[in-house]
Amino acid sequence: MTVFEWLRQAKQRLQEAGLEQSMADVLLRQLLDWTNTEVMMKRGVALVHVQIDALEQALSRVLDGEPVQYVTGSEWFYGRRFKVSPAVLIPRPETEELVQLVLAEMAAMRLETVVDVGTGSGAIALSLKSERPDLLVTATDISPEALAVARINAAELAAEVTFLEGDLLQPLIDQQRKVAVIVSNPPYIAAAETAVMDQSVIAYEPHLALFAADDGLALYERMLQQLPLVLLPGGIVAFEIGYQQGEALTRMVHRYYPTATVTVLKDLAGHDRMLLIKEVLT
């Protein structure tokens, strides 16, 4: 069986299952460690049995509903390849916009210290450090399994980030450390939203990284309560948020910090996706 023949039959099976045909290309590139150019050049090359077996096993897992990123063990984020496992949330393209926002704000305000709260795979923290090696970056997570994945990614990217295990901002509070920027993509999905979610997300991705109480707002409120113990005067906070949470979170911020400036920003799809908070502590 040639590369072209395997791709053709794999895409047909994916289409019949109602899945994206492009997953076949992802499996081929990732499992055989080929570039797009190599795939095009080798379309007529015969696959050996060990390659076919690996591809078929991977395809079967995808057809069973497992996210392709967990099958291949990696996902691309902000131009870099990150290891992922069922211990961490799969990085999403919209979170790249949060990284862009933080980089722009830090450059404009000449801020140099940042903590990524609930780092998971380390995608946000390591992208910030890789883009700006001069930054002092800390990352926290309550899951030791997630931190193990993040540390592997840090080693692969040669990015020096301080990882701390603990709940939200508590590790910094315990060490009496303060930073100029707090960024977080915390669990923000309400339990009531499961009916409209992709079933593969519910079945395979870590619920610890997905769901939060109080209509998905609980962890935001806890971080807001902790801000005076961690955020430096003149610092900023950047959250990824659910597309229906902008108004509720703006009210929540002003309840704690009446003079704060709150901006809700949309993602490329036009949905509310980021919350930027300034002038929290003056």
C-alpha positions as a Markdown table, in Angstrom:
| # | Residue | x | y | z |
|---|---|---|---|---|
| 1 | Met | 0.0 | 0.0 | 0.0 |
| 2 | Thr | 1.4 | 3.4 | -1.0 |
| 3 | Val | 1.1 | 6.6 | 1.0 |
| 4 | Phe | -1.5 | 7.9 | -1.4 |
| 5 | Glu | -3.6 | 4.7 | -1.1 |
| 6 | Trp | -3.5 | 4.8 | 2.6 |
| 7 | Leu | -4.5 | 8.4 | 2.8 |
| 8 | Arg | -7.4 | 7.8 | 0.3 |
| 9 | Gln | -8.9 | 5.0 | 2.3 |
| 10 | Ala | -8.3 | 6.6 | 5.7 |
| 11 | Lys | -10.0 | 9.8 | 4.5 |
| 12 | Gln | -13.0 | 7.8 | 3.2 |
| 13 | Arg | -13.4 | 6.1 | 6.6 |
| 14 | Leu | -13.2 | 9.4 | 8.4 |
| 15 | Gln | -15.7 | 10.9 | 6.1 |
| 16 | Glu | -18.1 | 8.0 | 6.6 |
| 17 | Ala | -17.7 | 8.4 | 10.4 |
| 18 | Gly | -18.5 | 12.2 | 10.2 |
| 19 | Leu | -15.0 | 13.2 | 11.1 |
| 20 | Glu | -12.6 | 15.6 | 9.5 |
| 21 | Gln | -10.7 | 14.0 | 6.6 |
| 22 | Ser | -7.6 | 16.1 | 7.5 |
| 23 | Met | -7.0 | 13.9 | 10.5 |
| 24 | Ala | -5.5 | 11.3 | 8.1 |
| 25 | Asp | -2.9 | 13.8 | 7.1 |
| 26 | Val | -2.1 | 14.7 | 10.7 |
| 27 | Leu | -1.7 | 11.0 | 11.6 |
| 28 | Leu | 0.6 | 10.4 | 8.7 |
| 29 | Arg | 2.8 | 13.5 | 9.4 |
| 30 | Gln | 3.0 | 13.0 | 13.1 |
| 31 | Leu | 3.5 | 9.2 | 13.3 |
| 32 | Leu | 6.0 | 9.1 | 10.5 |
| 33 | Asp | 7.6 | 12.4 | 11.4 |
| 34 | Trp | 7.3 | 13.8 | 7.9 |
| 35 | Thr | 6.8 | 17.3 | 6.8 |
| 36 | Asn | 4.0 | 18.4 | 4.4 |
| 37 | Thr | 6.6 | 18.5 | 1.6 |
| 38 | Glu | 7.8 | 14.9 | 2.4 |
| 39 | Val | 4.2 | 13.7 | 2.3 |
| 40 | Met | 3.7 | 15.2 | -1.1 |
| 41 | Met | 7.0 | 13.8 | -2.4 |
| 42 | Lys | 6.4 | 10.3 | -1.0 |
| 43 | Arg | 2.8 | 9.8 | -2.1 |
| 44 | Gly | 3.8 | 7.0 | -4.4 |
| 45 | Val | 6.1 | 5.3 | -1.9 |
| 46 | Ala | 5.1 | 2.0 | -0.5 |
| 47 | Leu | 4.5 | 1.9 | 3.3 |
| 48 | Val | 6.2 | -1.0 | 5.2 |
| 49 | His | 4.1 | -3.2 | 7.4 |
| 50 | Val | 5.2 | -1.6 | 10.7 |
| 51 | Gln | 4.1 | 1.8 | 9.4 |
| 52 | Ile | 0.8 | 0.5 | 8.2 |
| 53 | Asp | 0.1 | -1.2 | 11.5 |
| 54 | Ala | 0.9 | 2.0 | 13.5 |
| 55 | Leu | -1.2 | 4.1 | 11.2 |
| 56 | Glu | -4.2 | 1.7 | 11.3 |
| 57 | Gln | -4.0 | 1.5 | 15.1 |
| 58 | Ala | -4.0 | 5.2 | 15.4 |
| 59 | Leu | -6.8 | 5.6 | 12.9 |
| 60 | Ser | -8.9 | 3.2 | 14.8 |
| 61 | Arg | -8.5 | 5.2 | 18.0 |
| 62 | Val | -9.6 | 8.4 | 16.1 |
| 63 | Leu | -12.6 | 6.6 | 14.7 |
| 64 | Asp | -13.5 | 5.6 | 18.2 |
| 65 | Gly | -13.7 | 9.2 | 19.1 |
| 66 | Glu | -10.3 | 9.8 | 20.8 |
| 67 | Pro | -8.9 | 13.3 | 19.9 |
| 68 | Val | -6.2 | 13.0 | 17.3 |
| 69 | Gln | -3.8 | 15.1 | 19.5 |
| 70 | Tyr | -3.9 | 12.4 | 22.2 |
| 71 | Val | -3.4 | 9.7 | 19.6 |
| 72 | Thr | -0.3 | 11.4 | 18.2 |
| 73 | Gly | 0.8 | 12.8 | 21.6 |
| 74 | Ser | 1.3 | 16.3 | 20.3 |
| 75 | Glu | -0.3 | 19.6 | 19.2 |
| 76 | Trp | 1.0 | 22.7 | 17.5 |
| 77 | Phe | 0.6 | 26.0 | 19.4 |
| 78 | Tyr | 2.0 | 29.4 | 18.5 |
| 79 | Gly | 4.3 | 27.8 | 16.0 |
| 80 | Arg | 5.7 | 25.2 | 18.3 |
| 81 | Arg | 5.0 | 21.5 | 18.9 |
| 82 | Phe | 3.8 | 20.6 | 22.4 |
| 83 | Lys | 3.6 | 17.2 | 24.0 |
| 84 | Val | 0.0 | 16.5 | 25.2 |
| 85 | Ser | -1.5 | 13.7 | 27.1 |
| 86 | Pro | -4.9 | 13.0 | 28.7 |
| 87 | Ala | -3.5 | 14.8 | 31.8 |
| 88 | Val | -3.7 | 18.2 | 30.0 |
| 89 | Leu | -6.2 | 20.1 | 28.0 |
| 90 | Ile | -5.4 | 20.2 | 24.3 |
| 91 | Pro | -4.2 | 23.8 | 23.4 |
| 92 | Arg | -6.7 | 25.6 | 21.2 |
| 93 | Pro | -6.0 | 28.2 | 18.5 |
| 94 | Glu | -8.0 | 30.9 | 20.2 |
| 95 | Thr | -5.7 | 30.7 | 23.2 |
| 96 | Glu | -2.9 | 31.9 | 20.8 |
| 97 | Glu | -4.8 | 35.2 | 20.8 |
| 98 | Leu | -4.4 | 35.4 | 24.5 |
| 99 | Val | -0.6 | 35.0 | 24.2 |
| 100 | Gln | -0.6 | 37.7 | 21.5 |
| 101 | Leu | -2.5 | 40.0 | 23.8 |
| 102 | Val | -0.2 | 39.5 | 26.8 |
| 103 | Leu | 3.0 | 39.9 | 24.7 |
| 104 | Ala | 1.7 | 43.2 | 23.3 |
| 105 | Glu | 0.6 | 44.6 | 26.7 |
| 106 | Met | 3.9 | 43.5 | 28.3 |
| 107 | Ala | 5.9 | 45.2 | 25.6 |
| 108 | Ala | 3.8 | 48.4 | 25.7 |
| 109 | Met | 3.9 | 48.7 | 29.5 |
| 110 | Arg | 7.5 | 47.3 | 29.8 |
| 111 | Leu | 6.4 | 44.6 | 32.2 |
| 112 | Glu | 8.8 | 41.6 | 32.8 |
| 113 | Thr | 7.3 | 39.2 | 35.3 |
| 114 | Val | 4.3 | 37.0 | 34.6 |
| 115 | Val | 2.6 | 33.9 | 36.0 |
| 116 | Asp | 0.5 | 31.5 | 34.0 |
| 117 | Val | -2.2 | 30.1 | 36.3 |
| 118 | Gly | -3.4 | 26.6 | 35.5 |
| 119 | Thr | -0.6 | 26.0 | 32.9 |
| 120 | Gly | -1.6 | 22.5 | 31.8 |
| 121 | Ser | 0.8 | 21.6 | 29.0 |
| 122 | Gly | 2.7 | 24.9 | 29.5 |
| 123 | Ala | 1.5 | 26.2 | 26.2 |
| 124 | Ile | 0.9 | 29.8 | 27.4 |
| 125 | Ala | 3.9 | 30.1 | 29.7 |
| 126 | Leu | 6.4 | 28.5 | 27.3 |
| 127 | Ser | 5.2 | 30.5 | 24.3 |
| 128 | Leu | 5.6 | 33.7 | 26.3 |
| 129 | Lys | 9.1 | 32.7 | 27.3 |
| 130 | Ser | 10.1 | 31.5 | 23.9 |
| 131 | Glu | 8.9 | 34.7 | 22.3 |
| 132 | Arg | 10.5 | 36.9 | 25.0 |
| 133 | Pro | 13.4 | 35.1 | 26.6 |
| 134 | Asp | 14.0 | 38.1 | 28.8 |
| 135 | Leu | 10.7 | 37.6 | 30.7 |
| 136 | Leu | 10.6 | 36.0 | 34.1 |
| 137 | Val | 7.9 | 33.4 | 33.7 |
| 138 | Thr | 6.3 | 31.3 | 36.4 |
| 139 | Ala | 3.6 | 28.7 | 35.9 |
| 140 | Thr | 1.3 | 27.0 | 38.4 |
| 141 | Asp | -1.0 | 24.0 | 38.2 |
| 142 | Ile | -2.8 | 21.9 | 40.8 |
| 143 | Ser | -2.1 | 18.7 | 38.8 |
| 144 | Pro | 1.3 | 17.1 | 39.2 |
| 145 | Glu | 0.6 | 15.0 | 36.1 |
| 146 | Ala | 0.0 | 18.2 | 34.1 |
| 147 | Leu | 3.2 | 19.8 | 35.4 |
| 148 | Ala | 5.2 | 16.7 | 34.4 |
| 149 | Val | 4.0 | 17.3 | 30.8 |
| 150 | Ala | 4.8 | 21.0 | 31.0 |
| 151 | Arg | 8.3 | 20.3 | 32.2 |
| 152 | Ile | 8.9 | 17.9 | 29.3 |
| 153 | Asn | 7.8 | 20.7 | 26.9 |
| 154 | Ala | 10.0 | 23.2 | 28.7 |
| 155 | Ala | 13.0 | 20.9 | 28.2 |
| 156 | Glu | 12.1 | 20.3 | 24.5 |
| 157 | Leu | 11.9 | 24.0 | 23.9 |
| 158 | Ala | 14.8 | 24.9 | 26.1 |
| 159 | Ala | 12.6 | 27.5 | 27.8 |
| 160 | Glu | 13.4 | 28.4 | 31.4 |
| 161 | Val | 10.1 | 28.6 | 33.3 |
| 162 | Thr | 9.6 | 28.1 | 37.0 |
| 163 | Phe | 6.9 | 25.5 | 37.7 |
| 164 | Leu | 5.0 | 25.5 | 41.0 |
| 165 | Glu | 2.5 | 22.9 | 42.1 |
| 166 | Gly | -0.6 | 24.2 | 43.8 |
| 167 | Asp | -4.1 | 25.7 | 43.6 |
| 168 | Leu | -4.3 | 28.9 | 41.4 |
| 169 | Leu | -2.2 | 31.7 | 42.9 |
| 170 | Gln | -1.6 | 30.0 | 46.3 |
| 171 | Pro | 2.0 | 28.8 | 45.4 |
| 172 | Leu | 3.0 | 32.4 | 44.9 |
| 173 | Ile | 1.2 | 33.6 | 48.0 |
| 174 | Asp | 3.0 | 30.9 | 50.0 |
| 175 | Gln | 6.4 | 32.2 | 48.7 |
| 176 | Gln | 5.3 | 35.9 | 49.1 |
| 177 | Arg | 6.1 | 36.4 | 45.4 |
| 178 | Lys | 4.5 | 39.1 | 43.3 |
| 179 | Val | 4.3 | 39.6 | 39.5 |
| 180 | Ala | 3.3 | 42.3 | 37.1 |
| 181 | Val | 1.1 | 40.1 | 34.9 |
| 182 | Ile | -1.3 | 37.3 | 35.7 |
| 183 | Val | -2.6 | 35.3 | 32.7 |
| 184 | Ser | -4.9 | 32.3 | 32.9 |
| 185 | Asn | -7.0 | 30.1 | 30.8 |
| 186 | Pro | -8.8 | 28.4 | 33.7 |
| 187 | Pro | -11.6 | 25.9 | 33.7 |
| 188 | Tyr | -14.7 | 28.0 | 32.8 |
| 189 | Ile | -17.3 | 25.6 | 31.4 |
| 190 | Ala | -20.5 | 25.3 | 33.4 |
| 191 | Ala | -21.8 | 21.8 | 34.0 |
| 192 | Ala | -25.1 | 22.7 | 32.2 |
| 193 | Glu | -23.1 | 23.2 | 28.9 |
| 194 | Thr | -22.2 | 19.5 | 28.6 |
| 195 | Ala | -25.3 | 18.9 | 26.4 |
| 196 | Val | -23.9 | 21.2 | 23.6 |
| 197 | Met | -20.2 | 20.1 | 24.0 |
| 198 | Asp | -18.3 | 17.8 | 21.6 |
| 199 | Gln | -18.6 | 14.3 | 23.2 |
| 200 | Ser | -14.9 | 13.5 | 22.5 |
| 201 | Val | -14.0 | 16.5 | 24.8 |
| 202 | Ile | -16.2 | 15.2 | 27.6 |
| 203 | Ala | -15.0 | 11.6 | 27.2 |
| 204 | Tyr | -11.2 | 12.2 | 26.9 |
| 205 | Glu | -10.1 | 15.7 | 28.1 |
| 206 | Pro | -9.5 | 16.2 | 31.8 |
| 207 | His | -12.6 | 17.5 | 33.6 |
| 208 | Leu | -10.4 | 19.3 | 36.1 |
| 209 | Ala | -9.2 | 21.5 | 33.3 |
| 210 | Leu | -12.7 | 22.0 | 31.8 |
| 211 | Phe | -15.4 | 22.6 | 34.3 |
| 212 | Ala | -16.0 | 25.1 | 37.1 |
| 213 | Ala | -18.8 | 25.8 | 39.6 |
| 214 | Asp | -21.1 | 28.9 | 39.6 |
| 215 | Asp | -21.8 | 28.8 | 35.9 |
| 216 | Gly | -18.1 | 28.5 | 35.2 |
| 217 | Leu | -17.1 | 31.6 | 37.1 |
| 218 | Ala | -15.9 | 30.1 | 40.4 |
| 219 | Leu | -12.1 | 30.1 | 39.7 |
| 220 | Tyr | -12.1 | 33.6 | 38.3 |
| 221 | Glu | -13.7 | 34.9 | 41.5 |
| 222 | Arg | -11.1 | 33.1 | 43.6 |
| 223 | Met | -8.2 | 34.6 | 41.6 |
| 224 | Leu | -9.7 | 38.0 | 41.9 |
| 225 | Gln | -9.9 | 37.6 | 45.6 |
| 226 | Gln | -6.2 | 36.7 | 45.6 |
| 227 | Leu | -4.9 | 39.5 | 43.4 |
| 228 | Pro | -3.8 | 41.9 | 46.2 |
| 229 | Leu | -1.4 | 39.2 | 47.5 |
| 230 | Val | 0.2 | 38.6 | 44.1 |
| 231 | Leu | -0.2 | 41.4 | 41.6 |
| 232 | Leu | 2.2 | 44.3 | 41.7 |
| 233 | Pro | 0.8 | 47.9 | 41.6 |
| 234 | Gly | 0.3 | 48.9 | 38.0 |
| 235 | Gly | 0.0 | 45.2 | 36.9 |
| 236 | Ile | -2.5 | 43.6 | 34.6 |
| 237 | Val | -4.6 | 40.5 | 34.4 |
| 238 | Ala | -5.6 | 38.7 | 31.2 |
| 239 | Phe | -8.1 | 35.8 | 31.3 |
| 240 | Glu | -9.5 | 33.6 | 28.6 |
| 241 | Ile | -13.2 | 33.5 | 29.1 |
| 242 | Gly | -16.3 | 31.7 | 27.8 |
| 243 | Tyr | -18.2 | 33.5 | 25.0 |
| 244 | Gln | -21.1 | 34.3 | 27.3 |
| 245 | Gln | -19.2 | 35.3 | 30.3 |
| 246 | Gly | -18.0 | 38.8 | 29.5 |
| 247 | Glu | -20.7 | 40.8 | 31.1 |
| 248 | Ala | -20.9 | 38.7 | 34.3 |
| 249 | Leu | -17.1 | 38.8 | 34.8 |
| 250 | Thr | -17.0 | 42.6 | 34.2 |
| 251 | Arg | -19.5 | 43.0 | 36.9 |
| 252 | Met | -17.6 | 40.7 | 39.2 |
| 253 | Val | -14.3 | 42.6 | 38.7 |
| 254 | His | -16.0 | 45.9 | 39.5 |
| 255 | Arg | -17.5 | 44.4 | 42.6 |
| 256 | Tyr | -14.0 | 43.7 | 44.0 |
| 257 | Tyr | -12.2 | 46.6 | 42.2 |
| 258 | Pro | -14.6 | 49.5 | 41.4 |
| 259 | Thr | -11.9 | 51.6 | 39.7 |
| 260 | Ala | -10.4 | 48.9 | 37.6 |
| 261 | Thr | -10.5 | 49.2 | 33.8 |
| 262 | Val | -12.0 | 46.1 | 32.2 |
| 263 | Thr | -12.0 | 45.3 | 28.5 |
| 264 | Val | -13.7 | 42.4 | 26.8 |
| 265 | Leu | -11.9 | 41.4 | 23.6 |
| 266 | Lys | -13.3 | 39.1 | 20.8 |
| 267 | Asp | -11.5 | 36.3 | 19.1 |
| 268 | Leu | -11.1 | 35.9 | 15.3 |
| 269 | Ala | -14.5 | 34.2 | 15.2 |
| 270 | Gly | -16.1 | 37.3 | 16.7 |
| 271 | His | -16.9 | 35.7 | 20.1 |
| 272 | Asp | -16.0 | 37.3 | 23.4 |
| 273 | Arg | -12.9 | 35.4 | 24.4 |
| 274 | Met | -10.5 | 37.5 | 26.5 |
| 275 | Leu | -10.8 | 39.8 | 29.6 |
| 276 | Leu | -8.1 | 42.4 | 30.2 |
| 277 | Ile | -8.0 | 44.1 | 33.6 |
| 278 | Lys | -5.9 | 47.1 | 34.3 |
| 279 | Glu | -5.6 | 49.6 | 37.1 |
| 280 | Val | -6.5 | 47.0 | 39.6 |
| 281 | Leu | -4.1 | 48.1 | 42.2 |
| 282 | Thr | -2.8 | 51.7 | 42.0 |
